[in-house]
Every structure is written in structure tokens, then in C-alpha cells.
């Protein structure tokens, strides 16, 4: 059980985190509007996009590929692509 003051501090901090995330999301969508529209158009045509489709449309991820969690924890950091999973 928290005191009323502690509860209020937690609520304020959560609100700050949410507000910052909302602002950053709006900024990203504005900055990347062209890519968003390209992806939306392709989704209307294909309904499903795979990683290869996204790379063709907007390029590779600027921060690297997705890491398998277990591999990361084991120190091997090996990414899995759709073709490797098959």
C-alpha cells in the first residue's frame, strides 16, 4: 500500500512517460510520413508484408536486425529471418 503522495508521484511519472512517448511517436510519424504512405499503399495491395518487402520499400533497419532473446542471453546474438525459421 502506497501513501496518497506516493501514489500521486507515481501517477505523474507515468503520465510524463506516456506524454513523452506520444510526442515522440507523432514526431516519428511526421518525419517518416513518406515511408508510412509507401507501406500503407503496399499493404492495400498485398495485405501482408514480410521483412524482405519492408526492406525493398524503405531499406534495412538503421539499428540492425532483431535478435533472438535466448541467443542474446547465451551471447551468440544470432538473428532469425523468415527463411531460417522454415
SULTA-V868608 format. One record per backbone hydrogen bond with DSSP energy under -0.5 kcal/mol. NH is the residue of the N-H (numbers start at 1). CO is the residue of the C=O. Records with the same first field share a line. If there is no record, write none. Layout:
BEGIN
NH: CO / CO
END
This chain:
BEGIN
7: 3
8: 4
9: 5
10: 6
11: 7
12: 8
13: 9
14: 10
15: 11
16: 12
17: 13
18: 14
19: 15
20: 16
21: 17
22: 18
23: 19
24: 20
25: 21
26: 22
27: 23
28: 24
29: 25
30: 26
31: 27
32: 28
33: 30
36: 32
37: 33
38: 34
39: 35
40: 36
41: 37
42: 38
43: 39
44: 40
45: 41
46: 42
47: 43
48: 46
54: 50
55: 51
56: 52
57: 53
58: 54
59: 54 / 55
64: 61
68: 78
72: 68
73: 69
74: 70
75: 71 / 72
76: 71
77: 71
79: 77
84: 81
85: 81
86: 82
END
